[in-house]
Amino acid sequence: MIKTVIFDMDGLMFDTERLSNEAWTAAAEKMGKTVKQEMFDSMKGVNRVGCDKILHSWLGEDLNLDYMRTLKEKYTDQYLKNNGVPVKKGLRELLSYLKTHKYTVVLSTSTSEKEALRLLKMADVEKYFDHLVFGNMVEKSKPEPDIFLEAVRRAYMKPENCLVLEDSPNGVKAAHAAGCHVIMVPDTLPATEELRALADDVADSLEDVAEMMEAMNMVAV
């Protein structure tokens, strides 16, 4: 039985993967750099240290990453100020369903604590989570299982009693490696046959997750 549901954040709860891509692209252009979608795809689900390595490998070891990140954060801040957090459809309804049905709900995101807390508070969904795990709390990022194992530990559960909701290939692989159940909700990258083999199911959106859980008898008792 499933007693704990673990949420990824970017690309799953919030439509921030596209925003991040736009912000990195704008920052790169100001620095005379060209970025490719393949670079962004390789960064999905990876923590800050891992993303820094990817950026250097694509854009050069001499890249002034601090300056580039400052430009990226300014772009993001302006967007959020003007538009608020882009919340994925079905998120609040699913969170309410899980709390009503007595599941333990955990956030497990590769995003840093400061940035993740800002988004959670802006979207007014922090109150639904019993535990919070951030990318800076573990050494190895996805597809390594560390971040989900930490979420399982904080929930005082066994992996087999936990369901992870993930949008990214790295996240699905990490959750599977941790021994958890997984429902993939694809965002910018599709569910390949490899990923479908690792996941319990694939949902079109968060609106479908509660029904899928009931169909698979993933009930909290």
C-alpha positions as CSV (number, residue, x, y, z in Angstrom):
1,M,0.0,0.0,0.0
2,I,1.1,3.6,-0.6
3,K,1.3,5.8,2.5
4,T,3.5,8.6,1.2
5,V,3.4,10.6,-2.0
6,I,6.6,12.4,-3.0
7,F,6.4,15.4,-5.4
8,D,9.1,16.7,-7.7
9,M,8.6,20.5,-8.3
10,D,9.9,22.1,-11.5
11,G,8.0,20.8,-14.5
12,L,5.6,18.7,-12.3
13,M,4.0,21.2,-9.9
14,F,5.0,24.4,-11.7
15,D,5.6,25.1,-15.3
16,T,9.0,26.5,-14.5
17,E,11.1,24.3,-16.8
18,R,10.1,26.4,-19.8
19,L,10.6,29.6,-17.8
20,S,14.1,28.4,-16.8
21,N,14.9,27.7,-20.4
22,E,13.8,31.1,-21.5
23,A,15.8,32.8,-18.7
24,W,19.0,30.9,-19.5
25,T,18.5,31.7,-23.2
26,A,18.1,35.4,-22.5
27,A,21.1,35.4,-20.2
28,A,23.2,33.6,-22.8
29,E,22.3,36.0,-25.5
30,K,23.3,38.9,-23.5
31,M,26.7,37.2,-23.1
32,G,27.0,36.4,-26.7
33,K,26.5,32.7,-26.2
34,T,24.3,30.2,-28.0
35,V,22.4,27.5,-26.2
36,K,20.6,24.4,-27.5
37,Q,17.6,22.5,-26.3
38,E,19.8,19.4,-25.7
39,M,21.7,21.4,-23.0
40,F,18.4,22.1,-21.2
41,D,17.2,18.5,-21.5
42,S,20.4,17.3,-19.8
43,M,19.9,19.8,-16.9
44,K,16.4,18.5,-16.0
45,G,16.2,17.1,-12.5
46,V,19.9,18.0,-11.8
47,N,21.0,20.1,-8.8
48,R,22.9,23.3,-9.0
49,V,26.4,21.8,-8.8
50,G,25.5,19.4,-11.6
51,C,23.9,22.2,-13.7
52,D,27.0,24.3,-13.3
53,K,29.1,21.5,-14.8
54,I,26.8,21.1,-17.7
55,L,26.8,24.8,-18.4
56,H,30.6,24.9,-18.4
57,S,30.8,21.8,-20.7
58,W,28.4,23.4,-23.2
59,L,29.5,27.0,-23.0
60,G,33.1,26.8,-22.1
61,E,35.2,26.5,-18.9
62,D,35.9,30.3,-19.1
63,L,32.2,31.1,-18.8
64,N,31.4,33.7,-16.1
65,L,28.8,31.6,-14.5
66,D,28.1,33.9,-11.6
67,Y,27.2,36.7,-14.0
68,M,25.2,34.5,-16.2
69,R,23.2,33.2,-13.2
70,T,22.6,36.8,-12.1
71,L,21.1,37.6,-15.5
72,K,19.0,34.5,-15.4
73,E,17.7,35.2,-12.0
74,K,16.8,38.8,-13.0
75,Y,14.8,37.5,-15.9
76,T,13.0,35.0,-13.7
77,D,12.3,37.5,-11.0
78,Q,10.7,39.9,-13.5
79,Y,8.5,37.1,-14.9
80,L,7.3,36.0,-11.5
81,K,6.6,39.6,-10.5
82,N,4.5,40.2,-13.6
83,N,2.8,36.8,-13.8
84,G,3.1,34.9,-10.6
85,V,4.1,31.2,-10.4
86,P,2.8,29.2,-13.3
87,V,0.9,26.4,-11.5
88,K,0.2,23.1,-13.3
89,K,-3.4,22.2,-13.7
90,G,-4.7,19.8,-11.1
91,L,-2.0,20.5,-8.6
92,R,-4.1,22.1,-5.8
93,E,-6.9,19.5,-6.3
94,L,-4.5,16.6,-6.0
95,L,-2.8,18.0,-2.9
96,S,-6.2,18.5,-1.3
97,Y,-7.2,15.0,-2.2
98,L,-4.0,13.5,-0.7
99,K,-4.4,15.4,2.6
100,T,-8.1,14.5,2.8
101,H,-7.2,10.8,2.4
102,K,-4.4,11.0,5.0
103,Y,-1.3,10.5,2.8
104,T,2.0,11.9,4.0
105,V,3.1,14.4,1.3
106,V,6.7,15.2,0.7
107,L,8.4,17.6,-1.6
108,S,11.7,16.3,-3.1
109,T,13.2,18.8,-5.5
110,S,16.7,19.4,-7.0
111,T,16.1,23.1,-6.7
112,S,17.8,24.9,-3.9
113,E,16.0,25.5,-0.6
114,K,15.8,29.3,-1.0
115,E,14.3,29.2,-4.5
116,A,12.0,26.3,-3.8
117,L,10.5,27.9,-0.7
118,R,10.0,31.2,-2.6
119,L,7.9,29.4,-5.3
120,L,6.0,27.3,-2.7
121,K,5.0,30.4,-0.8
122,M,4.1,32.4,-3.9
123,A,1.9,29.6,-5.1
124,D,0.5,29.1,-1.5
125,V,1.0,25.3,-1.5
126,E,3.7,25.0,1.2
127,K,1.0,24.1,3.8
128,Y,0.2,20.8,2.1
129,F,3.6,19.3,2.6
130,D,4.7,17.3,5.7
131,H,8.4,17.3,4.7
132,L,10.6,19.2,2.4
133,V,13.8,17.9,0.7
134,F,15.9,20.3,-1.4
135,G,18.8,19.7,-3.9
136,N,21.4,21.2,-1.5
137,M,20.6,18.5,1.1
138,V,22.1,15.6,-0.8
139,E,25.4,15.1,-2.5
140,K,24.4,13.3,-5.6
141,S,21.6,14.6,-7.9
142,K,19.2,12.6,-10.1
143,P,19.4,10.1,-11.7
144,E,21.1,8.9,-8.5
145,P,18.4,8.0,-5.9
146,D,19.8,10.0,-3.0
147,I,17.1,12.8,-3.0
148,F,14.2,10.3,-2.9
149,L,15.9,8.1,-0.3
150,E,16.2,11.2,1.8
151,A,12.5,11.9,1.3
152,V,11.7,8.3,2.3
153,R,13.8,8.6,5.4
154,R,12.2,11.8,6.5
155,A,8.7,10.3,6.1
156,Y,9.8,7.3,8.2
157,M,8.6,5.0,5.4
158,K,9.9,2.1,3.3
159,P,10.5,2.9,-0.4
160,E,7.8,0.4,-1.4
161,N,5.2,2.4,0.5
162,C,6.1,5.6,-1.4
163,L,4.8,6.9,-4.7
164,V,6.9,9.5,-6.6
165,L,5.4,11.9,-9.1
166,E,8.0,12.9,-11.6
167,D,8.1,14.7,-15.0
168,S,11.7,14.1,-16.1
169,P,13.6,11.1,-17.3
170,N,16.3,11.6,-14.6
171,G,13.7,11.8,-11.9
172,V,11.9,8.6,-13.0
173,K,15.2,6.8,-13.1
174,A,16.1,8.1,-9.6
175,A,12.8,7.2,-8.1
176,H,13.0,3.7,-9.6
177,A,16.5,3.3,-8.3
178,A,15.3,4.3,-4.8
179,G,12.8,1.4,-4.9
180,C,9.7,3.6,-5.0
181,H,6.6,3.4,-7.1
182,V,6.5,6.1,-9.9
183,I,3.9,7.8,-11.9
184,M,5.4,9.9,-14.7
185,V,3.7,13.1,-15.7
186,P,5.7,14.2,-18.8
187,D,6.5,17.9,-19.2
188,T,9.0,19.0,-21.9
189,L,10.3,15.5,-22.6
190,P,8.1,12.5,-23.6
191,A,7.7,9.2,-21.9
192,T,9.9,6.8,-23.8
193,E,9.5,3.0,-23.8
194,E,12.4,2.8,-21.4
195,L,10.7,5.2,-19.0
196,R,7.3,3.5,-19.3
197,A,9.0,0.3,-18.2
198,L,10.4,1.9,-15.1
199,A,7.1,3.7,-14.1
200,D,3.9,2.2,-12.7
201,D,2.0,4.4,-15.1
202,V,2.1,7.6,-17.2
203,A,-0.4,10.4,-16.7
204,D,-1.3,13.2,-19.1
205,S,-1.5,15.7,-16.2
206,L,-1.8,15.9,-12.4
207,E,-5.6,15.8,-12.9
208,D,-5.4,12.1,-13.7
209,V,-3.2,11.0,-10.8
210,A,-5.8,10.5,-8.0
211,E,-7.9,8.2,-10.3
212,M,-4.8,6.3,-11.3
213,M,-3.9,5.7,-7.7
214,E,-7.4,4.5,-6.9
215,A,-7.3,2.1,-9.9
216,M,-4.0,0.7,-8.8
217,N,-5.3,0.4,-5.2
218,M,-2.6,2.8,-3.9
219,V,-4.6,3.6,-0.8
220,A,-3.3,5.1,2.5
221,V,-4.4,3.0,5.5
